Amino acid sequence: MKWILSACLLLLALPCSAKELGFDAPKKIQTHKLGLSQSVTPPQAIRETCWAYDGSALVWQEDPGLKGIETVSFRQGKDPMALCAPTFSGASRTISLTAGWPLGVVGNFLFVQDEPLGNLASFDVFDLNEGKKIFSSMRDTTGELRVEKKTTAVSLSFLMGLEVPCVPVKSDSQCWEKIKNANHIPTTVAVAAPDCEAAFRKEPSTRSEPRGLAISAPAQVPDLAHPQIVFQPGSSRCEALP
């Protein structure tokens, strides 16, 4: 029964849904309380979480009075039990986050995602060896974020949130071209214009206000070590923001 309980706890602790695919599975996940936060009333527990992998671990604290995680400690060592121990004294590096919560790890890359606004969420990718942010973008959380390890590279595919300088109504045949130009989508990549009629019905003001729309298109980063966005052929999506 003990192994069944451990497996259930591991699944509950993992932050990724079926829409986030390809992340490395931790060898060990450990969470414990560090006392009470005085930033909220009534005081609530501050929790420390550890994800341990082969040869490394990520450790961070979550204060219920703060939005997101401020720093993550990247620890290196062979023993998962020792990596997650409060008395750990081996090699470690502090990584400062700008916003959000750890989403997953692939090799030496840490993905961090902020709280979504409607269906759009900002996310960052950090190089754990350097402790630096190497890539930032917006994603449509209704679509997959897929990470794949290849022979010499780690690639990323997702629905990228676009800048929306105008509203792509049917009466404005030039707006979609303006949106593609604003987001550097090449004319050689066939990305179909979105259908925003459902968004207009949900929130009529979006028919004249582009800031109320979330438009996304398929994109890929072929090699996170040299992160360059490459748009993919396909359909774009349009939704109303809350």
C-alpha positions as CSV (number, residue, x, y, z in Angstrom):
1,M,0.0,0.0,0.0
2,K,2.9,2.4,0.7
3,W,4.0,2.4,-2.9
4,I,0.5,3.1,-4.1
5,L,0.2,6.1,-1.7
6,S,3.6,7.4,-2.9
7,A,2.6,7.2,-6.5
8,C,-0.7,9.0,-5.8
9,L,1.1,11.8,-4.0
10,L,3.6,12.1,-6.8
11,L,0.8,12.5,-9.4
12,L,-0.9,15.1,-7.2
13,A,2.3,17.1,-6.7
14,L,3.2,17.3,-10.4
15,P,2.1,20.8,-11.8
16,C,1.7,19.8,-15.4
17,S,-1.6,18.8,-17.1
18,A,-2.0,16.8,-20.3
19,K,-1.5,20.1,-22.2
20,E,2.1,20.3,-21.0
21,L,4.0,17.4,-22.5
22,G,7.6,16.1,-22.6
23,F,8.9,17.3,-19.2
24,D,11.3,15.1,-17.2
25,A,9.6,13.2,-14.4
26,P,11.2,13.9,-11.0
27,K,12.7,10.9,-9.1
28,K,11.4,12.4,-5.9
29,I,9.0,15.1,-4.9
30,Q,9.0,16.4,-1.3
31,T,6.9,19.1,0.3
32,H,7.0,20.3,3.9
33,K,5.9,23.3,6.0
34,L,8.3,26.0,7.0
35,G,6.1,27.9,9.5
36,L,3.3,30.4,9.1
37,S,3.2,33.4,6.8
38,Q,2.3,36.7,8.5
39,S,1.4,38.2,5.1
40,V,-2.1,36.8,5.2
41,T,-4.9,36.7,7.8
42,P,-5.3,34.3,9.3
43,P,-1.6,33.1,9.0
44,Q,-1.1,30.2,6.6
45,A,1.7,27.7,6.1
46,I,4.7,28.5,4.0
47,R,5.6,25.4,2.0
48,E,8.9,24.3,0.6
49,T,8.9,22.0,-2.4
50,C,11.7,19.9,-3.8
51,W,11.8,18.2,-7.2
52,A,14.8,15.8,-7.3
53,Y,16.2,14.4,-10.6
54,D,19.3,12.4,-11.5
55,G,22.1,14.5,-10.2
56,S,20.2,17.7,-9.4
57,A,17.1,19.2,-7.6
58,L,15.0,22.3,-7.6
59,V,13.9,23.7,-4.3
60,W,11.6,26.7,-3.7
61,Q,9.4,28.2,-1.0
62,E,5.8,29.4,-1.6
63,D,4.4,32.1,0.7
64,P,0.6,32.3,0.4
65,G,0.9,36.0,0.9
66,L,3.0,36.4,-2.3
67,K,2.0,35.9,-5.9
68,G,4.3,33.4,-7.5
69,I,7.8,32.2,-6.6
70,E,10.7,34.7,-6.0
71,T,13.7,32.3,-6.2
72,V,14.5,28.7,-7.0
73,S,17.5,26.9,-5.7
74,F,19.2,24.6,-8.2
75,R,21.1,21.9,-6.2
76,Q,23.6,19.4,-7.6
77,G,24.5,16.0,-6.1
78,K,23.9,12.3,-6.5
79,D,21.6,11.4,-3.6
80,P,17.9,12.6,-4.1
81,M,17.3,12.3,-0.3
82,A,20.3,14.5,0.4
83,L,19.3,17.0,-2.3
84,C,15.9,17.6,-0.7
85,A,17.2,17.7,2.9
86,P,16.9,21.0,4.8
87,T,20.5,20.5,5.9
88,F,21.8,20.3,2.3
89,S,25.3,21.9,2.0
90,G,26.5,20.9,-1.4
91,A,26.7,22.9,-4.7
92,S,23.8,25.1,-5.4
93,R,22.8,28.2,-7.4
94,T,20.0,30.7,-6.8
95,I,17.8,31.5,-9.8
96,S,15.7,34.7,-9.5
97,L,12.3,34.5,-11.2
98,T,10.3,37.4,-12.5
99,A,6.9,35.9,-12.0
100,G,5.0,32.6,-11.9
101,W,5.6,29.0,-10.7
102,P,7.8,26.2,-11.9
103,L,6.0,24.3,-14.7
104,G,8.6,21.6,-15.5
105,V,12.2,20.7,-16.3
106,V,13.7,19.2,-19.5
107,G,17.4,18.5,-19.3
108,N,19.1,21.8,-18.2
109,F,16.0,23.9,-18.9
110,L,13.5,25.1,-16.4
111,F,10.1,26.3,-17.5
112,V,8.2,28.9,-15.4
113,Q,4.6,30.0,-16.1
114,D,2.6,32.9,-14.7
115,E,-1.1,32.8,-13.8
116,P,-3.1,33.0,-17.0
117,L,-5.2,36.0,-18.0
118,G,-8.1,34.2,-19.7
119,N,-6.4,31.7,-22.1
120,L,-3.1,33.6,-22.3
121,A,-0.2,33.0,-19.9
122,S,3.4,34.3,-20.0
123,F,6.2,31.8,-19.6
124,D,9.9,31.9,-19.3
125,V,12.7,29.4,-19.9
126,F,15.8,29.4,-17.7
127,D,19.2,27.7,-18.4
128,L,19.9,26.0,-15.1
129,N,23.6,25.7,-15.7
130,E,23.9,29.5,-16.2
131,G,21.0,30.5,-13.9
132,K,19.8,32.9,-16.6
133,K,16.5,33.5,-18.4
134,I,17.0,32.6,-22.1
135,F,13.5,32.8,-23.5
136,S,10.1,34.5,-22.8
137,S,6.8,34.4,-24.6
138,M,3.1,34.2,-24.3
139,R,1.1,30.9,-24.8
140,D,-2.5,30.0,-25.4
141,T,-3.1,27.5,-22.6
142,T,-6.0,25.8,-24.5
143,G,-3.3,24.3,-26.8
144,E,-0.4,22.0,-26.0
145,L,3.0,23.1,-24.9
146,R,5.3,20.3,-26.1
147,V,9.0,19.9,-25.4
148,E,11.0,17.2,-27.2
149,K,14.6,16.0,-26.6
150,K,16.4,15.4,-29.9
151,T,19.9,14.2,-30.5
152,T,21.5,17.6,-30.3
153,A,18.7,19.9,-29.2
154,V,15.6,20.5,-27.1
155,S,12.7,21.9,-29.1
156,L,9.5,23.6,-28.0
157,S,6.1,23.8,-29.8
158,F,3.2,25.8,-28.6
159,L,0.4,28.2,-29.5
160,M,2.0,31.6,-29.3
161,G,0.0,34.6,-28.1
162,L,0.3,37.4,-30.7
163,E,0.5,41.2,-30.6
164,V,-2.9,42.5,-31.8
165,P,-2.7,46.0,-33.4
166,C,-6.1,45.8,-34.9
167,V,-9.3,43.8,-34.8
168,P,-9.6,41.2,-37.6
169,V,-13.2,41.7,-38.6
170,K,-14.4,40.5,-41.9
171,S,-14.8,44.0,-43.2
172,D,-11.1,44.7,-42.7
173,S,-9.2,42.5,-45.2
174,Q,-5.8,44.1,-44.3
175,C,-5.9,43.6,-40.5
176,W,-4.6,40.0,-40.5
177,E,-1.7,41.1,-42.7
178,K,-1.0,43.8,-40.1
179,I,-1.0,41.3,-37.3
180,K,1.3,39.0,-39.2
181,N,3.7,41.9,-39.9
182,A,3.6,43.0,-36.2
183,N,4.6,39.5,-35.1
184,H,7.1,38.8,-37.9
185,I,5.2,35.9,-39.4
186,P,6.7,35.3,-42.8
187,T,4.5,35.5,-45.9
188,T,5.8,32.1,-46.8
189,V,4.2,30.5,-43.7
190,A,0.5,29.7,-44.3
191,V,-1.2,30.7,-41.1
192,A,-5.0,31.2,-41.6
193,A,-6.7,34.3,-40.2
194,P,-8.7,33.7,-37.0
195,D,-12.5,33.6,-36.7
196,C,-13.3,36.1,-34.0
197,E,-17.1,35.9,-34.3
198,A,-17.5,33.9,-31.1
199,A,-15.3,36.3,-29.2
200,F,-17.4,39.2,-30.5
201,R,-20.6,37.6,-29.3
202,K,-19.1,36.8,-25.9
203,E,-17.7,40.3,-25.4
204,P,-19.2,42.8,-28.0
205,S,-16.6,45.5,-27.1
206,T,-13.8,43.3,-28.7
207,R,-15.3,44.1,-32.1
208,S,-13.6,47.5,-31.9
209,E,-11.0,47.0,-29.1
210,P,-8.0,44.7,-30.0
211,R,-6.7,44.7,-26.4
212,G,-9.7,42.5,-25.5
213,L,-8.7,39.8,-27.9
214,A,-6.3,36.9,-27.4
215,I,-5.1,35.7,-30.8
216,S,-2.6,32.8,-31.1
217,A,-0.8,30.9,-33.8
218,P,1.3,27.7,-33.9
219,A,5.0,28.3,-33.3
220,Q,8.2,26.3,-32.6
221,V,11.6,26.9,-31.1
222,P,13.8,24.3,-32.8
223,D,16.7,24.6,-30.3
224,L,16.4,26.2,-26.9
225,A,20.1,26.6,-26.7
226,H,19.7,29.1,-29.5
227,P,16.0,30.2,-29.1
228,Q,14.5,31.5,-32.2
229,I,10.8,31.5,-32.9
230,V,9.7,29.7,-36.1
231,F,6.0,30.0,-37.0
232,Q,4.3,26.9,-38.3
233,P,1.6,26.5,-40.9
234,G,-1.9,26.0,-39.5
235,S,-4.9,27.9,-38.0
236,S,-4.8,30.8,-35.6
237,R,-7.2,31.1,-32.7
238,C,-9.2,34.0,-31.3
239,E,-10.8,34.4,-27.9
240,A,-12.1,37.2,-25.8
241,L,-10.1,38.1,-22.7
242,P,-11.9,38.5,-19.4
